[in-house]
Amino acid sequence: MATRQQTSYERNAPDPGLVRRALADSKPVVFWREEAGAAARFPQLTKSAQADLTVVGAGFLGLWTAIFAKRRNPGQHVVLVEAEAVGWAASGRNGGFCEASLTHGDENGRARWPDEFDTLERLGRQNLDEFERDVAEFGIDCHWERNGTLRVAVEEHQVAWLANVPDRLTAGEAGAEINSPLFLGGLRDPYCAMLQPARLALELARVATELGVEIFENSRVTDLQTPRSGQAIVHTETATITTDRVVLATNVFSPLLRRNRLMTVPVYDYVLMTEPLSPDHMASIGWKNRQGLADLANQFHYSRLTKDNRILYGGYDAIYHAGRKVKPQYEERPETFQKLASHFLATFPQLSDISFTHRWAGAIDTCTQFAAFYGLARRDRVAYAAGFTGLGVGATRFAANVLLDLLSGERNERTELEMVRRRPLPFPPEPFATAGINLTRWSLDRADHQEGRRNAYLRILDRVGLGFDS
């Protein structure tokens, strides 16, 4: 058996006492929602309603769908219902990376949709440009910064992966961008913006209501009925909506359609946020271009600066809990937060005196193709998309237009995409899902500790189209 090698984060691990001190005052609160003052702002649905279009879920996908529906047809009555509060789940908890990719990166896109990858890449970049225009047109205050991303090699075998990449950065060039002793090279990706995700969700809700959308919070949908004739009926815990069409934007939560019950699994991602950095701290790390940052490992880390110069640091551990459940108790995982803090201090030893103020987690709606899937159901009156796998900030905007195209029966470049027309394979039922996911995670960790070499299990997944290399 090959020897397990230490990663650069492990070789450069700080004293455990520094890790404990840095985490001592952190609180289990989502920084983005606290900073934005997020709370329930819309009424509960308490009496029956009529609608032309009902959208279930007030995350990014549901909010963009409602906005675009009113843009296309201002006269239609659009109702948006949310089980908790606007942007409460993944949309208000993510890292705030708004990437152009619709395919979870170039490698995944080229492997799964080689014949249309160039089209997908063009549509993704077009979507990012349009996103930026919407931010300006609607006056959306979401701390938008289109500064791109720096992807860095932190192991020698990752440097070899960059050998044939045009305009790759040397260790010195990467360090001149963001100063860390771990960075051995890198590449720039200009097609990404940074934003404050909770503010974006609240601002999209504002835009939607100004366009005439009715939003109801604390209105959990319990059932969806679609009789053969007449309108669909959306049942909440307190009332019903009779509607012509429905968009399901529930992502990691109950899909309401039997066909989608095995299509996604909730994988928990964990995040730390530092206190605001002083001018001296900022000078010590550089980061003048304020781009997003990610490494090239299978179990990758991501980080970025906030408007007030905090550092968000997340990733690495991706935890699946048996049973496909989303539970608050899964958000507190001390061993993961300790690991993240240790890796942060290994990356930036010059910040050894900083403290983390916030720690949190969220569930990612993961599917087997690691990018969104789409569909119509119930005699084409219900549209859905899910499975964004952690890259939904930008892709949900694109998906909203796809869903409205599908509901209207429109055939265009978007609806003819193989990604849109074909569903990925489902995950197996339990206990096979837990066994397969944990074996995959173990194998990816093993590859990171063996110079990137993928074992037989990962190679089989690659051959059948289920492999993933971040």
RAZI-V668418 format. One record per backbone hydrogen bond with DSSP energy under -0.5 kcal/mol. CO is the residue of the C=O (numbers start at 1). NH is the residue of the N-H. If there is no record, write none. Layout:
((CO | NH) (CO | NH))
This chain:
((3 | 5) (7 | 11) (8 | 12) (10 | 13) (15 | 18) (15 | 19) (16 | 20) (17 | 21) (18 | 22) (19 | 23) (20 | 24) (21 | 24) (22 | 356) (23 | 26) (27 | 29) (27 | 359) (29 | 31) (30 | 34) (31 | 35) (32 | 36) (33 | 37) (33 | 38) (34 | 37) (43 | 217) (44 | 46) (49 | 242) (51 | 244) (52 | 245) (53 | 79) (54 | 247) (55 | 57) (55 | 81) (56 | 249) (58 | 87) (59 | 63) (60 | 64) (61 | 65) (62 | 66) (63 | 67) (64 | 68) (65 | 69) (66 | 70) (67 | 71) (68 | 72) (69 | 73) (73 | 76) (76 | 78) (77 | 52) (77 | 53) (78 | 214) (79 | 55) (80 | 216) (81 | 57) (82 | 219) (84 | 218) (85 | 88) (89 | 92) (90 | 93) (90 | 94) (96 | 98) (96 | 195) (97 | 99) (98 | 193) (105 | 109) (106 | 110) (107 | 111) (108 | 112) (109 | 113) (113 | 116) (113 | 117) (114 | 117) (116 | 120) (117 | 121) (118 | 122) (119 | 123) (120 | 124) (121 | 125) (122 | 126) (123 | 127) (124 | 128) (125 | 129) (126 | 130) (127 | 131) (128 | 132) (129 | 133) (130 | 134) (131 | 135) (132 | 136) (133 | 137) (134 | 138) (135 | 140) (136 | 139) (139 | 141) (140 | 142) (142 | 196) (145 | 147) (145 | 194) (148 | 292) (149 | 151) (149 | 189) (150 | 152) (150 | 294) (151 | 187) (152 | 296) (153 | 184) (153 | 185) (155 | 158) (155 | 159) (156 | 160) (157 | 161) (158 | 162) (159 | 162) (160 | 163) (162 | 165) (164 | 166) (165 | 168) (169 | 186) (170 | 174) (171 | 175) (172 | 176) (173 | 177) (174 | 177) (174 | 178) (177 | 287) (178 | 180) (180 | 183) (182 | 184) (184 | 171) (185 | 153) (186 | 169) (187 | 151) (189 | 149) (190 | 192) (191 | 100) (192 | 148) (193 | 98) (194 | 145) (195 | 197) (196 | 200) (197 | 201) (198 | 202) (199 | 203) (200 | 204) (201 | 205) (202 | 206) (203 | 207) (204 | 208) (205 | 209) (206 | 210) (207 | 211) (208 | 213) (209 | 212) (213 | 215) (214 | 80) (216 | 82) (220 | 237) (223 | 235) (225 | 233) (231 | 227) (232 | 243) (233 | 225) (233 | 235) (234 | 236) (234 | 241) (235 | 222) (235 | 223) (239 | 236) (240 | 49) (241 | 234) (241 | 243) (242 | 51) (243 | 232) (245 | 54) (246 | 383) (247 | 56) (247 | 249) (248 | 385) (250 | 253) (257 | 260) (258 | 261) (260 | 263) (260 | 264) (262 | 427) (265 | 267) (265 | 366) (266 | 268) (266 | 321) (267 | 364) (268 | 319) (269 | 362) (270 | 315) (271 | 360) (272 | 313) (273 | 357) (273 | 358) (278 | 282) (279 | 283) (280 | 284) (281 | 285) (282 | 285) (282 | 286) (285 | 179) (285 | 287) (287 | 290) (292 | 150) (293 | 303) (294 | 152) (298 | 300) (300 | 316) (301 | 295) (302 | 314) (303 | 293) (304 | 312) (306 | 309) (309 | 277) (310 | 306) (310 | 312) (311 | 274) (312 | 304) (313 | 272) (314 | 302) (315 | 317) (317 | 270) (319 | 268) (321 | 324) (325 | 327) (327 | 330) (328 | 331) (329 | 332) (331 | 333) (333 | 336) (333 | 337) (334 | 338) (335 | 339) (336 | 340) (337 | 341) (338 | 342) (339 | 343) (340 | 344) (341 | 345) (342 | 346) (343 | 347) (344 | 348) (348 | 351) (349 | 352) (351 | 354) (355 | 275) (357 | 27) (358 | 273) (360 | 271) (362 | 269) (364 | 267) (364 | 366) (365 | 389) (366 | 265) (367 | 370) (373 | 386) (375 | 384) (377 | 381) (377 | 382) (378 | 381) (381 | 246) (382 | 377) (383 | 248) (384 | 375) (385 | 251) (386 | 373) (388 | 391) (391 | 395) (392 | 396) (394 | 397) (394 | 398) (395 | 399) (396 | 400) (397 | 401) (398 | 402) (399 | 403) (400 | 404) (401 | 405) (402 | 406) (403 | 407) (404 | 408) (405 | 409) (405 | 410) (406 | 409) (410 | 412) (412 | 416) (414 | 417) (417 | 420) (417 | 421) (418 | 422) (425 | 368) (429 | 432) (429 | 433) (431 | 435) (432 | 436) (433 | 437) (434 | 438) (435 | 439) (436 | 440) (437 | 441) (438 | 442) (439 | 443) (440 | 444) (441 | 445) (442 | 446) (443 | 447) (444 | 448) (445 | 449) (447 | 450) (447 | 452) (449 | 5) (450 | 453) (455 | 459) (456 | 460) (457 | 461) (458 | 462) (459 | 463) (460 | 464) (461 | 466) (461 | 467) (462 | 465))
